[in-house]
């Protein structure tokens, strides 16, 4: 089995943590195992959450871990000048236009609080029949998923899974109220733009995989529909809660400041998952043959 390209795709909205290291290392191991080039693709569309120290942390962490990549920015300045998602806004707009042309995009004026209060946090298309003009200021654009068919997902072990869109992804947002494209659209668009055919991500992003494959079907994006996915297990904090960027004592920066080496960091991850791991290539044992 051979793949053309896979990617590491962090969001610089906090300092990277052990869970990010785990995902990065598995992705790098998969790239090496299957002869794929490795792309560093940073998701920075939500500029309110992106801070210079978080962006710098991405590059510092990869260097500390000894994970090299074949394509992407070499430093924060190179990223801002050439790789920021802002440089691909025109491509996102093209895809949004194609979605509008399907007749399945509609405007929604509901707030998060309203969705939580009135609909129990699960949105089922309350604004779909209000016929709010798409150019109305301050509205989000949602995609009609009411006729969504079961979605086929190709896995790295050669198996396929057919699954329905989960309830939390019904009528999901494709353009935010601020006018910028939403995550599901930009993530799909970037994988198409860079020619990614192997997507490694955590199990928590399974709903996003289904949402993005749903969009790819509407767009006729065969390259993404035929992509292979590997959803790895998540590292937890010992209480079955996945690690997050808000947990400062699991950040790579914290461990670096404590004097822990990269090998020590990998060993800590190995202890968590019950596998002997000391370096990036040891993660290849976690990748299907």
Secondary structure in CASP SS format (residue, H / E / C, confidence):
PFRMAT SS
TARGET T0000
AUTHOR 0000-0000-0000
METHOD secondary structure of the structure
MODEL  1
X C 1.00
X C 1.00
X C 1.00
X C 1.00
X E 1.00
X E 1.00
X E 1.00
X E 1.00
X C 1.00
X C 1.00
X C 1.00
X C 1.00
X C 1.00
X C 1.00
X C 1.00
X C 1.00
X E 1.00
X H 1.00
X H 1.00
X H 1.00
X H 1.00
X H 1.00
X H 1.00
X H 1.00
X H 1.00
X H 1.00
X H 1.00
X H 1.00
X H 1.00
X H 1.00
X H 1.00
X H 1.00
X H 1.00
X C 1.00
X C 1.00
X C 1.00
X E 1.00
X E 1.00
X E 1.00
X E 1.00
X C 1.00
X C 1.00
X C 1.00
X C 1.00
X C 1.00
X C 1.00
X H 1.00
X H 1.00
X H 1.00
X C 1.00
X C 1.00
X H 1.00
X H 1.00
X H 1.00
X H 1.00
X H 1.00
X H 1.00
X H 1.00
X H 1.00
X H 1.00
X H 1.00
X H 1.00
X H 1.00
X H 1.00
X H 1.00
X C 1.00
X C 1.00
X C 1.00
X C 1.00
X C 1.00
X E 1.00
X C 1.00
X C 1.00
X C 1.00
X C 1.00
X H 1.00
X H 1.00
X H 1.00
X H 1.00
X H 1.00
X H 1.00
X H 1.00
X H 1.00
X C 1.00
X H 1.00
X H 1.00
X H 1.00
X H 1.00
X H 1.00
X H 1.00
X H 1.00
X H 1.00
X H 1.00
X H 1.00
X H 1.00
X H 1.00
X H 1.00
X H 1.00
X H 1.00
X H 1.00
X H 1.00
X C 1.00
X C 1.00
X C 1.00
X E 1.00
X E 1.00
X E 1.00
X E 1.00
X C 1.00
X C 1.00
X C 1.00
X H 1.00
X H 1.00
X H 1.00
X H 1.00
X H 1.00
X H 1.00
X H 1.00
X H 1.00
X C 1.00
X C 1.00
X C 1.00
X C 1.00
X C 1.00
X C 1.00
X C 1.00
X C 1.00
X C 1.00
X C 1.00
X C 1.00
X C 1.00
X C 1.00
X C 1.00
X C 1.00
X C 1.00
X C 1.00
X C 1.00
X C 1.00
X C 1.00
X E 1.00
X E 1.00
X E 1.00
X E 1.00
X C 1.00
X C 1.00
X C 1.00
X C 1.00
X C 1.00
X C 1.00
X C 1.00
X E 1.00
X E 1.00
X E 1.00
X E 1.00
X E 1.00
X C 1.00
X C 1.00
X C 1.00
X C 1.00
X E 1.00
X E 1.00
X E 1.00
X E 1.00
X C 1.00
X C 1.00
X C 1.00
X H 1.00
X H 1.00
X H 1.00
X C 1.00
X C 1.00
X C 1.00
X E 1.00
X E 1.00
X E 1.00
X C 1.00
X C 1.00
X C 1.00
X C 1.00
X C 1.00
X E 1.00
X C 1.00
X H 1.00
X H 1.00
X H 1.00
X H 1.00
X H 1.00
X H 1.00
X H 1.00
X H 1.00
X H 1.00
X H 1.00
X H 1.00
X H 1.00
X C 1.00
X C 1.00
X C 1.00
X E 1.00
X E 1.00
X E 1.00
X E 1.00
X E 1.00
X H 1.00
X H 1.00
X H 1.00
X H 1.00
X H 1.00
X H 1.00
X H 1.00
X H 1.00
X H 1.00
X H 1.00
X H 1.00
X H 1.00
X H 1.00
X H 1.00
X H 1.00
X H 1.00
X H 1.00
X C 1.00
X C 1.00
X H 1.00
X H 1.00
X H 1.00
X H 1.00
X C 1.00
X C 1.00
X E 1.00
X E 1.00
X E 1.00
X E 1.00
X E 1.00
X C 1.00
X C 1.00
X C 1.00
X E 1.00
X C 1.00
X C 1.00
X C 1.00
X C 1.00
X C 1.00
X E 1.00
X C 1.00
X C 1.00
X C 1.00
X C 1.00
X C 1.00
X H 1.00
X H 1.00
X H 1.00
X E 1.00
X H 1.00
X H 1.00
X H 1.00
X H 1.00
X H 1.00
X H 1.00
X C 1.00
X C 1.00
X C 1.00
X C 1.00
X H 1.00
X H 1.00
X H 1.00
X H 1.00
X H 1.00
X H 1.00
X H 1.00
X H 1.00
X H 1.00
X H 1.00
X H 1.00
X H 1.00
X C 1.00
X C 1.00
X C 1.00
X C 1.00
X C 1.00
X C 1.00
X H 1.00
X H 1.00
X H 1.00
X H 1.00
X H 1.00
X H 1.00
X H 1.00
X C 1.00
X C 1.00
X C 1.00
END
